């Protein structure tokens, strides 16, 4: 996970105060780390400090050393990137809402690498617990749910789509195109629950089945 941080974020963590964890980097960089759960701001205009997760990441960086400057240019301070995300490494989850098309060559390897990165995020941010979604996933529900399904060997071409639930915030909806929806959605539900998501099966006013998916907290 540490190798997915931007150079500016790595430097900020490594240069934090050894005793207190206070960050001395520019505010945009600190805010980006806070969004990732690696830092917290005390007071409206107070300083930023590493969280326990941030301290663990600093320990990882201490062991592997600072990233060479030429290996990854720092992102502009005004546009911090959530570098822990698999998408930051060039991966975009297929939510099934676009035109159907054959998977490009190498897609399976990209999905496997993205899923491995996601599990590493869970491990680092949740004290080794990979059984439930991390805060990063809760902020990117559609991406994370779609990735979990595809990583389990169920690409959208099998018939599902993932989108934000219309009536509830913080919830994703998995719908099925075609016949056999209850059985197919039951398979999706089994996969997602195995990966730490909670699912409930519903029907709309037209009788079509769909899943509502949210992260399991405990």
Steps between C-alpha positions, in 0.01 A plus 500: 500500500779742590638492146169640373538826692612804305852627559367805685288283730791266572725793587236652723464178697874432523575858611231506769611561858646179639339549841163662431433403136433864411519568126693793363394467136279741309133503590372337176734205554391467863134521401554222244652280771208582729254386233686170486472455877874547552484840670263708709471873561461625855298819512367701210838660435712253693777279376471160334621189681542142384228261611590151627460384140731777385759399756485143373551620144796708618649183648467330162663796325780505757580142409489533122654847485389814315391464142754634247382831362528379144281198568178696540457875448312671778144599422429875502420613852175659383365170365587225747420153376360219718810296426399199704225423250544225242369753245804717576712225350299517178222253583132582450236258623237398243160570652307355205316822420685567174476323165569127518837407352747211525760529775828639362814288514659507842179602677508201736851590614401864553200395710712263708759772565232753593334257739834418661560873549156541654564222751826670592310823565266309729789336682690821564206724587318244715775350712532190285126441453421427134153354563305826463518811279740778595397868517649547152249250361207659680580823317505320162216253529433432131868453418560273799190282457566459127863409568400238759264332256743503210787378719285202599465400135168671429558776240209728404467313173322231701207740531522735798555872542605698807382855567432731796167422666251768403318521831784449749839660544795278583339204325568338163243320286574184302244438227470210256424516131300216352341190650595307810559810710425353845741210455769715340471769766520231769842408359607866506376523859707200606813651346451842652416370847812286491700818437342697784198664339145464628226451240123496496282384211214725388248537218398822331143588407540318170600179675869517403746373762806691617748500788573787735860478615670680787825441690495279805639703789587225746 
